[in-house]
Amino acid sequence: MPYEPPTHTVERSMRATLGVRTVAGIDEVGRGAWAGPVTVCAAITGLRRPPEGLTDSKLITPIRRTKLAAVLTGWVTSYALGHASPAEIDDFGMTEALRLAASRALEGLPERPDAVILDGKHNYLGGTWRVRTVIKGDQSCVAVAAASVIAKVRRDAAMAELGAEYPPFAFAANAGYPSPVHRAALEEFGPTGHHRLSWSYLDTMPRWQHLKRVREGVETGEQLGFDF
């Protein structure tokens, strides 16, 4: 299906209305996974024309996505990745884990941006950052789309490496997300040290349910393991 390429419209608007100079785009991957970290990329692109085919990482084939990420890491002005571990997700909840990962990504940039474009409708970053949330920003905003692709490729690669240590879980194929193979491995072997133990998949596995971590005020989507 044809898609409209992302633009710098939001960034130009922020520059004009807020008087900012440097704007970072932020996107995350791994929110709905059963295993592995949640990963956030912060990317600064300026107003240059983006590489051909840039859009939301989920709309790009894995082969094309990997090639595009290699181009993007040299094309962007700067980028940085931040992660929140499964233990941090279990301890603090997904909203706080996203804030931690995003803060780490922003702090990893060589220059602090003046403002941030955040994919989605919820400002989980908070703090002193000047944030504009954009629904489907990974499709409409160049910097967010670039962050989307880099984050997805880097996390997928890390999960594939982890999969070599845990072959039955097929992390190279599912990146820690729900899948029939992943579920079968969990039922047979139980969760690894890289699994999120506050997720509701354990509710359907009586053999391992005693490992479930229950936290007060669990977010509905987090409890169910949904990806937003």
Order of alpha helices (4+ residues) and beta strands (2+ residues): alpha-beta-beta-alpha-beta-alpha-alpha-beta-beta-alpha-alpha-alpha-alpha-alpha
